[in-house]
Amino acid sequence: MSRILVIDDDRSVRHLMSKAFEESDVDVVLAATAAEGLEMLGGQQFDVVLLDILLPEASGLELFERIRTLDAKLPVIFITSLSSSETAIKAMTMGAFDYLLKPLDLARIRDLVRQAIEIRRLMSIPVEMPGMRNQANGAVAANRTDTLVGNSPQMQEVYKAIGRVAPQDVTVLIRGESGTGKELVARALYQHSPRVKGQFLAVNCAAIPDALLESELFGHEKGAFTGADQRRIGKFEQCSGGTLFLDEIGDMSPLVQSKVLRVLQSQQFERVGGNQTISTDVRVIAATNRNLEQMVQDGEFRSDLYYRLSGFTIQLAPLRDRPEDLAPLLENYVLIFSKELGKDIHGLSAETMDVLLNYNWPGNVRELQNVLKQTLLRSAGHVIIPAFIPERVRKPASSAAALGQDVAGTDLKQFVDERLEHESTDLYAEALEFMERYVVTRVLRVCEGNQSKAARMLGITRGCLRSKVRALKVSIDTRVQVEGEPVEV
């Protein structure tokens, strides 16, 4: 369970914070004064602090500095009125996580605290690699999802690369398919670097609209655009002295690419709508599952940024290319999830192991984790048998055909009825995939395979469309074809 500390002299604010998390797994501890809050921080562990910037007996910035002395990686979110927001902005340049404006919004509180808890986890929970020792008991770390598992030659090269480049203050590009563990490698690089005492912030460039990503990274001035009623500090400024992880960097717009290039070259930038040049000191670790070389050729990614990023590259192999790692991964995650879900599982039957070892794992380690959780939830007894495994893994050919068929012959109701008949345990995800596959293939067929035109019609970037085409196993030559769909003649 996560624990947050609220330091605010306003009783109504403390009550609202308790109410915001009363039905969640977040434990809220309340303090009415700065002294009370510091006393609690000295004797207890917290994941996030929410701090009123105007306490009667202490300056918010002074208290923030004392909190940073106690725990430099503890995310602090300021609670502020509009009149004191400039002080909160100053605190962010000193390393605060963010700030909440009064009157407080419950949805915003939950969202920001959730983000801060995740950042705390990324910074504080070490990523273990084979051969590393647990500092607490001297044993090799195990049964944790924050562990790089595998002794294949490909993974051995990854471990060597982390050891070589982590101490060097250079940009690193991590490449690999979705679900291969790029974030774990980024965290390992941070945790074994000289910047480990600084912040580690992560931005998923594919999850933030182009119009907002520039502001998220570089900040903006008041009045820079509609809705910019306050100055905002961006991640490059907030993370000075630390490490910034840019995930899915291939999904950046050309404008943001040019500004990131400048930061990598000179460690300088301007906020959106501003003309003041700001200096920073950030190490960038980037990751992508995209073919950047092809994107450079197509004019979708800057060649100078590509060369700047790829000075040192770590390549993560897909799970299908390192089959010797499957067995230890399965054993590790079965142990983790059986404890997590309260299951008394002693192991996998030989038949079950054969099924899992023979599956192609297109979603890599992330898919393996999800499949094992579903399997354990359905399991009964102490040994996992094949009947508990989701059908799409037990019978990948028939599942691919079912998911791959065109909706011209099957509507959504029929598809859902069929999956219910097969007792699917992943129907929501299957239905979303079914609908997405139909929309993408339908538009591509109307556009006769023209991806630029199709991307415009879908309202997404061409790069995003390419990612969907790969994920949905759609092939485009003289016709648009889905894997598992009968060939048109």
ROVEXKOL-690946 format. One record per atom (N, C-alpha, C): x, y, z. Coordinates in steps of 0.1 Angstrom, whole numbers, plus 5000, padded with zeros to 4 digits. Layout:
residues N
XYZ ...
***
This chain:
residues 489
500849885000 500050005000 500950125000 500550224992 501250354991 500850445002 501750525007 501450615018 501850765014 500850855017 501150995014 500951075027 501751185027 501651275039 501151405034 500151455041 499551585038 499851685049 500551785046 500951885056 500152015052 499152045060 498352165057 497552205069 497552335072 496952385085 495452395083 494952385070 493552395068 492852265069 491952255079 491252135083 490452085071 489852175063 488952125052 489852065041 491052115039 491952055029 492351915034 492651895046 493051765051 491951665050 490751715053 489551625051 489351585036 489551685027 489351655013 490351555008 491551565013 492651475009 492351335014 491851315026 491451185031 490251125023 489351215019 488151165011 488551124997 489551194992 490051164978 490551014977 491050964988 491650824987 491050724996 489850755001 489250665010 488850525005 488650514992 488350394985 489450334977 490650374980 491850324972 492750254981 493950214976 494950144983 496050244988 495650374989 496550474993 496250515008 497250505016 497050545030 497450695032 496550775037 496750915039 497050945054 498151015056 498551055069 498551205069 497951265080 497751405080 498551475091 499051595087 499751675097 499351825095 499051885107 498552025107 499552135107 500852095111 501852195112 503152145105 504052235102 505352195097 506152105106 506152135119 506852055129 506351915130 505051905130 504351775130 504751695118 504751755106 505051685094 506451645094 507451725098 508851685098 509051575108 508351575119 508451465129 508051335122 506951335115 506451215108 507451165098 507951255090 508951225080 510251165086 510551205098 511751145104 511551005109 510350965111 510150825117 509350735108 508850775097 508050695088 508450705073 508050605065 508350615051 507150655043 507250745034 506150795026 506550795011 505550785003 505750784988 505650924982 504751004988 504551144983 504151234995 504551354994 504151465003 503351564996 502251605002 501451714997 501651825007 502151945003 502652045012 501952175009 501352235019 500752375018 501952465017 501852555007 503052645006 503052765015 501852795022 501752905031 501252845045 502252795052 501952755066 502252865075 501452875086 501652995095 502953005102 503652895105 504852905112 506152875104 505952855091 507152815083 506952855069 508052885062 508052905047 507952775040 507052765030 506952645022 508252605016 509052695011 510252665004 511252615014 511352675026 512252635037 511952495041 510652465043 510252325046 510552225035 510352265023 510652185011 512152145011 513052245014 514452215014 514852115025 514152125037 514352035048 513951895044 512751885037 512351755032 513351695023 513851775014 514851725004 516151675011 516451745022 517551695030 517351555036 516051535040 515751405046 515651295036 515051325024 514851225013 514751305000 515951304993 515951384981 515151334969 514651204970 513851144960 512351144963 512051204974 510651204978 509851304970 508851264962 508151364954 507251454963 507351584961 506651684969 505751764959 504451764963 503451834955 502951944964 503052074959 502652184966 501152214965 500552254975 499152304975 499152454976 498652524966 498852664966 497552744961 497452864965 496452954959 497053024947 496253084939 496753154927 497753264931 497553324942 498453434946 499853384950 499953254953 501253204958 501853104947 501253104935 501753004926 503153034921 503553164921 504953194917 505953124926 505653124939 506453054948 506552904945 505352844942 505352704938 506152674926 506152764916 506952754904 508352754907 508752844916 510152854921 510552724927 509652664935 509952534941 510152424931 509452434920 509552334909 510952334903 511452464901 512852474896 513852414905 513452404918 514352344928 514152194929 513152134922 513051994922 511651944927 510752024930 509351984934 508751904923 507851814926 507151734915 506151814908 505251884914 504251964908 503452044918 502352114914 501552184924 500152174921 499252184931 497852184929 497252324933 496352374925 495852504927 494452484935 494252574944 493052584951 492052664943 490752624943 490152514950 490552384944 490652284953 491252154949 490152064941 490652004931 489851914923 490151764926 489251684930 489551544935 490151464924 489651474912 490251394901 491651434898 491951564898 493351614896 494251564907 493751574920 494551524931 494951374929 493951294926 494251154924 495251124913 495051194902 495851174890 497351214893 497451334899 498851384902 499551294912 498851254923 499351164933 499751024927 498950974918 499250854911 500550864903 500650974896 501950994888 503151004898 502951074909 504051094918 504450954924 503450874928 503750744933 504550654924 504150664911 504950594900 506350644899 506550774899 507850824899 508750784911 508050784922 508750734934 509250594933 508350514927 508750374924 509850364915 509850434904 510850434894 512250474900 512250574909 513550614914 514050524925 513150474933 513550404946 513650254945 512950184937 513050044937 514050004927 515149944931 516249904923 515949804912 516449814901 516349714890 517449614892 517149494895 518149384897 518549314884 519849284884 520349204872 521049084878 521148974870 521848854875 523248884880 523548834892 524748854898 524748964908 523749054908 523649154918 523149094931 523549154942 523249104956 522249194962 521349134969 520349214977 521149274989 521149404991 521849465002 521349425015 520149385016 519549355029 520049215035 520149115026 520448985031 521548915023 522148985013 523248925006 522848814996 521548794994 521048694985 520748754971 520748674961 520448714948 518948754948 518748874942 517348924942 516548834933 515248804937 514348724930 512948764932 512048694926 510548714928 510148854928 510748934919 510349074917 510149104903 509149194900 508949234886 509949334882 510749394891 511749494888 513149424886 513049304879 514349224877 514449194863 515649224858 516049184844 516449034845 515548954839 515748804840 516248754826 517248664827 517648604814 519148584814 519648474809 521048444808 521448414793 520548454784 520848434770 521948524765 522648494754 523748574750 523248724747 522048734742 521448874740 521348954753 520848884764 520748954776 522048984783 523048894781 524348914786 524949044780 524649064767 525249184761 524549304767 523249294770 522549414776 523149444790 523449344798 524049364811 525349434810 526149384800 527549444798 527349594793 526449614785 526249754780 525849844791 524949804800 524549884811 525749914820 526549814823 527749834831 528749934825 528849924811 529750014804 529350164804 528050184801 527650324798 526950394810 526450314820 525750384831 526650494838 527950464840 528750574847 529050684838 528850674825 529250784816 528050874814 528351004814 527251104813 526951134798 526451024791 526151034777 524750994774 524151034763 522851004759 522850854755 521750784758 521650644755 520350624748 520350544737 519150504730 518850354732 517750324738 517350184740 516250144729 516550034722 515749994711 515149854714 513949834709 513349704711 511849704709 511249594707 509849594705 509149624718 507849654717 507049684729 507049564738 507149594751 507149484761 508449414764 509549464758 510849394760 511549434772 511049544779 511749594791 512649714790 512249804781 513149924778 513150014791 511950024797 511950104809 512850054820 512849924822 513749864832 515249894829 515649884817 516949914813 517250064816 516350154813 516550294816 516750324830 515950254839 516050274853 517350214858 517850104853 519050044857 520250144853 520150204842 521150304838 521250414848 520050464852 519950574861 520450534875 520050414880 520450374893 521950334894 522650314883 524050284884 524850404879 524250524878 524950634873 525350734884 526250834882 526550934892 525351024895 524351024887 523151104889 522051034897 522450924904 521450854911 520750934922 521451034927 520851114938 519951224933 519951244919 519051334913 517751274909 516851344903 515551294899 515651204887 514651114886 514451034874 513051064870 512851124858 511451154853 511251084840 510051034838 509750954825 508651024818 508751044805 507751094796 507451004785 506250954783 505850874772 505450964761 506250984751 506051084740 504851034732 504450914731 503350864723 502050884730 502050904743 500850914751 500351054753 501151154749 500851294750 500651354737 499551424734 499251484721 500451584717 500751594704 501851684700 501751824705 500451874706 500352014711 500752034725 500651924733 500951934747 502351884751 502951804742 504251744745 505351854747 505251954738 506252064739 506252134752 504952164757 504852224770 505252134781 504952004780 505351904790 506851904792 507551904781 509051894782 509752024785 509252134779 509952264780 509252364789 507952344792 507252434800 506652544791 505852634797 505352744790 505152874798 505052984792 504853114799 503353134800 502953214809 501553254811 501153324798 499953284792 499453344780 500053294767 500853184768 501453134756 500453074747 499353024752 498252964744 497052964752 495952934746 494652934753 494652834764 494352884776 494352794788 495652804796 496652874790 497952884798 497853004807 497152984818 496853094827 497953104838 498953014838 500053014847 501352974840 502453024844 503652974839 503852824844 504352744835 504552604839 506052564836 506552494846 507952444844 507952304837 508752294827 508752164820 509752064826 509751944820 510551834826 512051864825 512451924814 513851954812 514352044823 513552144827 513952234838 513852174851 512752104853 512452034866 513451934869 514051864859 514851744861 516351784861 516651914861 518051954861 518951884872 520051824868 520851744877 520451604877 519451564870 518951424871 518951364857 518051264855 517951184843 516551194838 516351224825 515051224818 514951114808 513951024810 513650914801 512550954792 512950954779 511950984768 511550854761 510450804765 509950674759 509250704746 509350614737 508650624724 509050764717 510350784716 510850914711 510550924696 510250814689 509950814675 508650884672 507850904682 506450964680 506451114682 507651174684 507751314685 507451394672 506851504673 506651594661 507951654657 508051704645 509351764640 509751884649 508751964653 509052084661 509652044675 509051944681 509651904694 511051834692 511151764681 512451704678 513551804677 513251914671 514252024669 514652084683 513752094692 514052154705 514752054714 514451924712 515151824720 516651814715 516851834702 518151834696 518951944702 518352064703 519152174709 519552144723 518652084731 518952054745 520151964745 520151854737 521251764737 522551824733 522451924724 523651984719 524252094729 523352174735 523852284743 523252294757 522352204760 521652204774 520952334776 520352394765 519652514766 518352504758 517352584763 516052584756 515252704761 514052734754 513152834758 511852774761 511152824771 509752774773 508852824762 507752754760 506852784750 506252924753 506353014743 505853154745 506853244752 508053194754 509053274761 510253304753 511053404756 512253434749 513553424758 513353384770 514453364780 515153234778 516453234775 517153104774 517453044787 517052924789 517152854802 518252744800 519152734809 520152634809 519752524819 520052404815 519752284824 520952184823 520852084831 521851984832 521151844833 520751794822 519951674822 520651564813 520651444818 521051334810 519751274804 519851244791 518651194784 518851044780 517950964784 517850824780 516550814771 516750774759 515550764750 515350614747 514050584743 513750454739 512750454727 512750354719 511750344708 511650204703 510450174698 510250044691 510050064676 510350194672 510250224658 511550214650 511350204637 512550194628 512950334624 513850394633 514250534631 514950554618 515750454613 516450464600 515450494589 514350414589 513350424578 512650564580 512350604592 511750724595 512550844590 513850834591 514750934586 514650944571 514650824565 514550824550 513250884545 512150864553 510850914549 510651054553 511651114560 511551254564 510651274576 510451164584 509551174596 510451194609 511751174608 512551194620 513851264615 514251364623 515451434620 516751354620 517551354609 518751274609 519751324619 519851454622 520851504631 520451454646 519151454649 518751404662 518951254663 518751184652 518951034652 520451004655 521351084648 522751054651 523151094665 522551204670 522851244684 522351144694 521251084691 520650984701 521450854700 521850814688 522350674687 523850664689 524450764696 525850754700 526150624707 525250584716 525350454723 523950394723 523850274718 522550204716 522550074723 521550044731 521349914737 520149854730 520349734724 519249664717 518749554725 517349554727 516749444734 516049354724 516449224725 515949124716 514549084720 513649054711 512249004714 512348874721 511348834728 511348714736 511448584727 510948594715 510948484705 512348454701 513248554702 514648534697 515548484708 515048474720 515848424732 515048314740 514748204733 513848104740 514448044752 515748054754 516347994766 516048084778 515548204776 515148284788 513648264792 512948184784 511548174787 511248094800 511947984802 511747904814 512047984827 513248054828 513448134841 512448244842 512048304831 511048414832 509648354838 509248244833 508048184837 508048144852 509148084856 509348044870 509348164879 510048274875 510048394883 508748464885 507948474874 506648544874 505548454881 505648324879 504648244886 504848254901 506148264906 506348284920 505848414925 506148524917 505648654921 504148664921 503448624910 502048644909 501248554918 501748434921 501048344930 501048404944 502048464948 502048534961 501148654961 501248734950 500448854948 498948824948 498548714942 497148684941 496648584951 497548554961 497148464971 496848314967 497648274957 497448134951 498648044957 498247924960 499247834965 499647744953 500447804944 500947734932 502347674934 502447544932 503747474933 504547464920 503847494909 504547484896 503647464884 504347444873 503647424860 503747284856 502647224851 502747084845 503647084833 504146974829 505046964817 504247004805 502946974804 502147014792 502047164792 501747224804 501647364804 502947434800 504047384805 505347444801 505547434786 505147324780 505247304765 504447404758 503247434762 502347524756 502947664756 503447704768 503947844770 505347854762 506147754762 507347764755 507247764740 506147704735 505947704720 505147824715 504647914724 503948024719 504948134715 504548214705 505448314699 505748444707 504848474717 504948594725 505148724718 504248764709 504348884701 504449004710 503849004722 503849114732 505049104741 505949004739 507148994747 506848974762 507749024771 507649004785 506349054791 505949174786 504649234791 503549134789 503449074777 502348984774 502448864783 503648814785 503848694793 503348724807 503648834813 503148874826 501648874826 500948934816 499548944816 498948804815 499448714806 498948584804 499048504817 500148514824 500348434836 499348484847 499148614848 498148664858 496748604855 496348604842 495048554838 495048404841 496148334838 496148184841 496048154856 496748234864 496648204878 495248244884 494648344879 493248374883 492348264880 492548194869 491648084866 491947954872 493147944878 493647814882 493047764895 493047634896 492547564908 493447454911 493847434924 494847334927 496247394928 497147314929 498547354932 499447354919 498947294909 499747284896 498847344885 499547424877 498847494865 498847394854 497647364849 497447284837 497047364825 497247314813 496947384801 495547444800 494547384806 493147434805 493047574811 493947614820 493847744827 494447854818 495147814808 495847914799 494847974790 494848114787 493948174778 493948104764 492848094758 492748014745 493648074734 493848204734 494648264723 496148214724 496548174736 497848114738 497847964735 496847894740 496747754738 496547714723 495747804716 495447774702 495647904694 496947944693 497148074686 496748084672 496747974665 496247984651 494848014649 493947944657 492547964657 492148104662 492848144673 492648274678 492948384668 494148364662 494548474652 493548484641 492948364636 492048364626 490748434631 490348404643 489148464648 489248624649 490448664654 490648804656 491048874643 491448794633 491948854621 490848864610 489748804612 488748804601 488148944599 487748974587 487149104584 485749114589 485349234593 484049254599 482949254588 483449254575 482449244565 481549114566 482149014572 481448894574 481048864588 481548954597 481248934612 481049064618 479949084625 479749214632 480249194646 480249304653 480749304667 479949214676 478649214674 477749124683 478148984680 478348944668 478648804665 480048764670 480948864669 482348834675 482248814690 481548904697 481448894711 480748764715 479648724708 478948604711 479948484709 480748484699 481648374697 482748364708 483248484712 484248474723 483648434736 482348474738 481648434751 481448284750 481148224739 480948084737 482248004740 483348074737 484648004739 485148044753 484348104762 484648144775 485948224776 486048324768 487148414768 487348484782 488548494786 488848574799 489548704796 489548744783 490248864780 489348944769 488048934771 487148984761 487249134758 487449214768 487549354766 488649384756 489849334759 491049354751 490849304737 490249184736 489949124723 488949204714 487949254721 486949344713 487649474709 488449534717 489149654713 490049624701 490749514701 491649474690 490849454678 489749384679 488849354668 488349474661 487849574669 487349704663 488549784657 489649784664 490749864659 491249804645 491349674645 491749604633 490849634621 489549634624 488549664614 488649804609 488749904618 488850044613 490150064605 491250014610 492550044603 492549974589 492149844589 492149774576 491149834566 489949874572 488849934563 489350064557 490050154565 490450284559 491650254550 492550164553 493650134544 493150084530 492150004531 491549954518 490950064510 490150154517 489550264510 490650354503 491750364511 492950444506 493850364497 493450244494 494350154485 495750144490 495950134503 497250114509 498050244511 497550354507 498250484509 498250524524 499350504530 499450514545 499350664549 499850754541 499750894545 498350944544 497550904534 496150934533 495350874544 495650744547 494950674557 495150734571 496450774574 496750844587 495950974588 495751044577 495051174578 493551144581 493051034575 491651004577 491350954591 492350884597 492250824610 492550934621 493151044617 493451144626 494651114635 495551034630 496750994637 498051024628 499251014634 500451034626 500650914618 501450934607 501850814599 502650714607 503550764616 504250674624 503450594633 502350664639 501450584648 500650484640 500350514627 499650414619 500550294616 501850324614 502750214611 502850124623 502850174635 502950094647 501650004648 500550064645 499249984645 499249874635 499849904623 499849804612 500749684617 501849714623 502749614628 502049534639 501449604649 500849534660 499649444656 498949494646 497749424642 498049324631 499349314627 499749214617 499049234603 498949364599 498349394586 499549414576 499449344565 500449354554 499849444543 500749524537 500349614527 501249594515 500749544504 501449544491 500549604481 500049514472 499049564462 497649554468 497549494479 496249494486 496549484501 495549524509 495649514524 495149384529 496049314536 495749184541 495949164556 495149094563 495249074577 495748924579 496748914588 497148774591 496048694596 495848574590 494748484595 493448504587 493448604578 492248624570 492348554557 491348494552 491448414539 491948514528 492848454520 493448534509 492348564498 492248684494 491348724483 491848684470 491048624461 491548584448 490648654437 
***
